[in-house]
Amino acid sequence: MVDVTDVIKTLPANCYVAIRVKDNKIVGARDIKDDEFILTFKSLIEMQKLAGYTVVSPEGIKL
């Protein structure tokens, strides 16, 4: 288990953070870089569609 105080001390002064929790305990954390994004799979599909791509599943089903 990682202590919250220890996590905070290792992070930059200004950042976004992804925290992994397992069984109500912090098991990991890392800062998100300026050129990184966190999004759901559904959001990824929507972004691709908005950019003009056709998204098709491996089974050939248009998403």
Phi and psi in radians as a Rosetta constraint file:
Dihedral C 1 N 2 CA 2 C 2 CIRCULARHARMONIC -1.869 0.35
Dihedral N 2 CA 2 C 2 N 3 CIRCULARHARMONIC 2.344 0.35
Dihedral C 2 N 3 CA 3 C 3 CIRCULARHARMONIC -1.373 0.35
Dihedral N 3 CA 3 C 3 N 4 CIRCULARHARMONIC 2.390 0.35
Dihedral C 3 N 4 CA 4 C 4 CIRCULARHARMONIC -0.974 0.35
Dihedral N 4 CA 4 C 4 N 5 CIRCULARHARMONIC -0.730 0.35
Dihedral C 4 N 5 CA 5 C 5 CIRCULARHARMONIC -1.053 0.35
Dihedral N 5 CA 5 C 5 N 6 CIRCULARHARMONIC -0.721 0.35
Dihedral C 5 N 6 CA 6 C 6 CIRCULARHARMONIC -1.139 0.35
Dihedral N 6 CA 6 C 6 N 7 CIRCULARHARMONIC -0.682 0.35
Dihedral C 6 N 7 CA 7 C 7 CIRCULARHARMONIC -1.088 0.35
Dihedral N 7 CA 7 C 7 N 8 CIRCULARHARMONIC -0.845 0.35
Dihedral C 7 N 8 CA 8 C 8 CIRCULARHARMONIC -1.057 0.35
Dihedral N 8 CA 8 C 8 N 9 CIRCULARHARMONIC -0.694 0.35
Dihedral C 8 N 9 CA 9 C 9 CIRCULARHARMONIC -1.129 0.35
Dihedral N 9 CA 9 C 9 N 10 CIRCULARHARMONIC -0.481 0.35
Dihedral C 9 N 10 CA 10 C 10 CIRCULARHARMONIC -1.542 0.35
Dihedral N 10 CA 10 C 10 N 11 CIRCULARHARMONIC -0.150 0.35
Dihedral C 10 N 11 CA 11 C 11 CIRCULARHARMONIC -1.556 0.35
Dihedral N 11 CA 11 C 11 N 12 CIRCULARHARMONIC 2.673 0.35
Dihedral C 11 N 12 CA 12 C 12 CIRCULARHARMONIC -1.083 0.35
Dihedral N 12 CA 12 C 12 N 13 CIRCULARHARMONIC 2.833 0.35
Dihedral C 12 N 13 CA 13 C 13 CIRCULARHARMONIC -1.086 0.35
Dihedral N 13 CA 13 C 13 N 14 CIRCULARHARMONIC -0.617 0.35
Dihedral C 13 N 14 CA 14 C 14 CIRCULARHARMONIC -2.282 0.35
Dihedral N 14 CA 14 C 14 N 15 CIRCULARHARMONIC 2.000 0.35
Dihedral C 14 N 15 CA 15 C 15 CIRCULARHARMONIC -2.915 0.35
Dihedral N 15 CA 15 C 15 N 16 CIRCULARHARMONIC 2.879 0.35
Dihedral C 15 N 16 CA 16 C 16 CIRCULARHARMONIC -1.695 0.35
Dihedral N 16 CA 16 C 16 N 17 CIRCULARHARMONIC 2.613 0.35
Dihedral C 16 N 17 CA 17 C 17 CIRCULARHARMONIC -2.297 0.35
Dihedral N 17 CA 17 C 17 N 18 CIRCULARHARMONIC 2.395 0.35
Dihedral C 17 N 18 CA 18 C 18 CIRCULARHARMONIC -1.773 0.35
Dihedral N 18 CA 18 C 18 N 19 CIRCULARHARMONIC 2.182 0.35
Dihedral C 18 N 19 CA 19 C 19 CIRCULARHARMONIC -2.041 0.35
Dihedral N 19 CA 19 C 19 N 20 CIRCULARHARMONIC 2.288 0.35
Dihedral C 19 N 20 CA 20 C 20 CIRCULARHARMONIC -1.767 0.35
Dihedral N 20 CA 20 C 20 N 21 CIRCULARHARMONIC 2.222 0.35
Dihedral C 20 N 21 CA 21 C 21 CIRCULARHARMONIC -2.110 0.35
Dihedral N 21 CA 21 C 21 N 22 CIRCULARHARMONIC 2.339 0.35
Dihedral C 21 N 22 CA 22 C 22 CIRCULARHARMONIC -2.361 0.35
Dihedral N 22 CA 22 C 22 N 23 CIRCULARHARMONIC 2.229 0.35
Dihedral C 22 N 23 CA 23 C 23 CIRCULARHARMONIC 0.930 0.35
Dihedral N 23 CA 23 C 23 N 24 CIRCULARHARMONIC 0.779 0.35
Dihedral C 23 N 24 CA 24 C 24 CIRCULARHARMONIC 1.107 0.35
Dihedral N 24 CA 24 C 24 N 25 CIRCULARHARMONIC 0.374 0.35
Dihedral C 24 N 25 CA 25 C 25 CIRCULARHARMONIC -2.243 0.35
Dihedral N 25 CA 25 C 25 N 26 CIRCULARHARMONIC 2.459 0.35
Dihedral C 25 N 26 CA 26 C 26 CIRCULARHARMONIC -1.255 0.35
Dihedral N 26 CA 26 C 26 N 27 CIRCULARHARMONIC 2.152 0.35
Dihedral C 26 N 27 CA 27 C 27 CIRCULARHARMONIC -1.969 0.35
Dihedral N 27 CA 27 C 27 N 28 CIRCULARHARMONIC -0.120 0.35
Dihedral C 27 N 28 CA 28 C 28 CIRCULARHARMONIC -3.077 0.35
Dihedral N 28 CA 28 C 28 N 29 CIRCULARHARMONIC 2.776 0.35
Dihedral C 28 N 29 CA 29 C 29 CIRCULARHARMONIC -2.767 0.35
Dihedral N 29 CA 29 C 29 N 30 CIRCULARHARMONIC 2.602 0.35
Dihedral C 29 N 30 CA 30 C 30 CIRCULARHARMONIC -2.690 0.35
Dihedral N 30 CA 30 C 30 N 31 CIRCULARHARMONIC 2.613 0.35
Dihedral C 30 N 31 CA 31 C 31 CIRCULARHARMONIC -1.402 0.35
Dihedral N 31 CA 31 C 31 N 32 CIRCULARHARMONIC 2.576 0.35
Dihedral C 31 N 32 CA 32 C 32 CIRCULARHARMONIC -1.621 0.35
Dihedral N 32 CA 32 C 32 N 33 CIRCULARHARMONIC 2.166 0.35
Dihedral C 32 N 33 CA 33 C 33 CIRCULARHARMONIC -1.238 0.35
Dihedral N 33 CA 33 C 33 N 34 CIRCULARHARMONIC 2.820 0.35
Dihedral C 33 N 34 CA 34 C 34 CIRCULARHARMONIC -1.070 0.35
Dihedral N 34 CA 34 C 34 N 35 CIRCULARHARMONIC -0.477 0.35
Dihedral C 34 N 35 CA 35 C 35 CIRCULARHARMONIC -1.729 0.35
Dihedral N 35 CA 35 C 35 N 36 CIRCULARHARMONIC 0.263 0.35
Dihedral C 35 N 36 CA 36 C 36 CIRCULARHARMONIC -1.956 0.35
Dihedral N 36 CA 36 C 36 N 37 CIRCULARHARMONIC 2.681 0.35
Dihedral C 36 N 37 CA 37 C 37 CIRCULARHARMONIC -2.350 0.35
Dihedral N 37 CA 37 C 37 N 38 CIRCULARHARMONIC 2.590 0.35
Dihedral C 37 N 38 CA 38 C 38 CIRCULARHARMONIC -2.047 0.35
Dihedral N 38 CA 38 C 38 N 39 CIRCULARHARMONIC 2.186 0.35
Dihedral C 38 N 39 CA 39 C 39 CIRCULARHARMONIC -2.646 0.35
Dihedral N 39 CA 39 C 39 N 40 CIRCULARHARMONIC 2.856 0.35
Dihedral C 39 N 40 CA 40 C 40 CIRCULARHARMONIC -1.360 0.35
Dihedral N 40 CA 40 C 40 N 41 CIRCULARHARMONIC 2.858 0.35
Dihedral C 40 N 41 CA 41 C 41 CIRCULARHARMONIC -1.063 0.35
Dihedral N 41 CA 41 C 41 N 42 CIRCULARHARMONIC -0.699 0.35
Dihedral C 41 N 42 CA 42 C 42 CIRCULARHARMONIC -1.049 0.35
Dihedral N 42 CA 42 C 42 N 43 CIRCULARHARMONIC -0.738 0.35
Dihedral C 42 N 43 CA 43 C 43 CIRCULARHARMONIC -1.129 0.35
Dihedral N 43 CA 43 C 43 N 44 CIRCULARHARMONIC -0.671 0.35
Dihedral C 43 N 44 CA 44 C 44 CIRCULARHARMONIC -1.060 0.35
Dihedral N 44 CA 44 C 44 N 45 CIRCULARHARMONIC -0.792 0.35
Dihedral C 44 N 45 CA 45 C 45 CIRCULARHARMONIC -1.063 0.35
Dihedral N 45 CA 45 C 45 N 46 CIRCULARHARMONIC -0.788 0.35
Dihedral C 45 N 46 CA 46 C 46 CIRCULARHARMONIC -1.071 0.35
Dihedral N 46 CA 46 C 46 N 47 CIRCULARHARMONIC -0.730 0.35
Dihedral C 46 N 47 CA 47 C 47 CIRCULARHARMONIC -1.092 0.35
Dihedral N 47 CA 47 C 47 N 48 CIRCULARHARMONIC -0.712 0.35
Dihedral C 47 N 48 CA 48 C 48 CIRCULARHARMONIC -1.130 0.35
Dihedral N 48 CA 48 C 48 N 49 CIRCULARHARMONIC -0.728 0.35
Dihedral C 48 N 49 CA 49 C 49 CIRCULARHARMONIC -1.115 0.35
Dihedral N 49 CA 49 C 49 N 50 CIRCULARHARMONIC -0.755 0.35
Dihedral C 49 N 50 CA 50 C 50 CIRCULARHARMONIC -1.099 0.35
Dihedral N 50 CA 50 C 50 N 51 CIRCULARHARMONIC -0.493 0.35
Dihedral C 50 N 51 CA 51 C 51 CIRCULARHARMONIC -1.438 0.35
Dihedral N 51 CA 51 C 51 N 52 CIRCULARHARMONIC -0.040 0.35
Dihedral C 51 N 52 CA 52 C 52 CIRCULARHARMONIC 1.713 0.35
Dihedral N 52 CA 52 C 52 N 53 CIRCULARHARMONIC 0.098 0.35
Dihedral C 52 N 53 CA 53 C 53 CIRCULARHARMONIC -1.465 0.35
Dihedral N 53 CA 53 C 53 N 54 CIRCULARHARMONIC 2.638 0.35
Dihedral C 53 N 54 CA 54 C 54 CIRCULARHARMONIC -1.721 0.35
Dihedral N 54 CA 54 C 54 N 55 CIRCULARHARMONIC 2.177 0.35
Dihedral C 54 N 55 CA 55 C 55 CIRCULARHARMONIC -1.818 0.35
Dihedral N 55 CA 55 C 55 N 56 CIRCULARHARMONIC 2.173 0.35
Dihedral C 55 N 56 CA 56 C 56 CIRCULARHARMONIC -2.236 0.35
Dihedral N 56 CA 56 C 56 N 57 CIRCULARHARMONIC 2.343 0.35
Dihedral C 56 N 57 CA 57 C 57 CIRCULARHARMONIC -1.263 0.35
Dihedral N 57 CA 57 C 57 N 58 CIRCULARHARMONIC 2.888 0.35
Dihedral C 57 N 58 CA 58 C 58 CIRCULARHARMONIC -1.017 0.35
Dihedral N 58 CA 58 C 58 N 59 CIRCULARHARMONIC -0.422 0.35
Dihedral C 58 N 59 CA 59 C 59 CIRCULARHARMONIC -1.457 0.35
Dihedral N 59 CA 59 C 59 N 60 CIRCULARHARMONIC -0.013 0.35
Dihedral C 59 N 60 CA 60 C 60 CIRCULARHARMONIC 1.545 0.35
Dihedral N 60 CA 60 C 60 N 61 CIRCULARHARMONIC 0.176 0.35
Dihedral C 60 N 61 CA 61 C 61 CIRCULARHARMONIC -1.532 0.35
Dihedral N 61 CA 61 C 61 N 62 CIRCULARHARMONIC 2.212 0.35
Dihedral C 61 N 62 CA 62 C 62 CIRCULARHARMONIC -1.250 0.35
Dihedral N 62 CA 62 C 62 N 63 CIRCULARHARMONIC 2.222 0.35
